Amino acid sequence: MVFQGFKAWLQEHKGWVTKTKLFTFVELKLLPLFRLMGSLYLFNNTILRDTKDVRVVTAKGSSVEIIPFLKIWVNLPMAIGYQVRV
């Protein structure tokens, strides 16, 4: 329905896809969904990153000096922990 143009392209190039064996036909059918999922992830990440600093600065009893503290002692260990876990 939404991906009629992509489906038509896949049907047209099906022989080329099976000859090169770079991707299977099923993987190529999932490609638009993966691209959509990646773009939604990037959108959410950008929104959260941009609003994080604003919410911290405008919180009661905090000021701009807390941003480097949070980035070094909270954000960095969490990012390292996530990378080690994955």
VENPE-V493892 format. One record per residue. N is the residue number from 1. OMEGA is omega in degrees with one decimal (* if undefined). NEAR is the number of other ideal C-beta (glycine too) atoms within 12 Angstrom. Layout:
n-><N/N>
omega-><OMEGA/OMEGA>
near-><NEAR/NEAR>
//
This chain:
n-><1/2/3/4/5/6/7/8/9/10/11/12/13/14/15/16/17/18/19/20/21/22/23/24/25/26/27/28/29/30/31/32/33/34/35/36/37/38/39/40/41/42/43/44/45/46/47/48/49/50/51/52/53/54/55/56/57/58/59/60/61/62/63/64/65/66/67/68/69/70/71/72/73/74/75/76/77/78/79/80/81/82/83/84/85/86>
omega-><-179.6/-173.5/-178.5/178.7/179.0/178.3/177.9/178.2/179.0/179.3/-179.3/-175.8/-176.6/179.1/178.5/-179.0/-179.0/178.9/-176.6/179.0/174.6/178.9/172.9/-179.4/179.6/178.4/178.9/176.7/-178.8/-176.2/178.4/178.7/177.4/178.0/177.3/179.9/178.5/179.8/176.1/176.7/179.7/178.4/179.8/179.6/179.6/179.6/-179.5/-179.9/-178.4/-177.6/-177.2/-177.4/-179.6/-179.7/179.4/-177.4/-177.6/178.1/-177.3/177.0/178.9/179.1/-175.0/-176.4/-177.2/-176.2/177.0/177.9/-179.2/-178.6/-177.4/-171.4/178.0/-173.9/-177.9/177.5/178.5/178.8/177.9/178.1/178.0/-179.1/179.0/-179.3/-178.3/*>
near-><7/9/18/11/12/20/18/11/17/25/17/13/18/19/11/16/21/16/11/13/11/13/19/15/21/13/16/27/19/17/22/21/17/15/15/16/14/14/14/14/14/14/14/14/14/13/14/15/15/12/14/20/20/15/17/22/17/15/15/8/9/16/14/14/12/21/21/15/15/21/18/14/14/17/21/15/14/15/15/14/12/11/10/9/8/7>
//
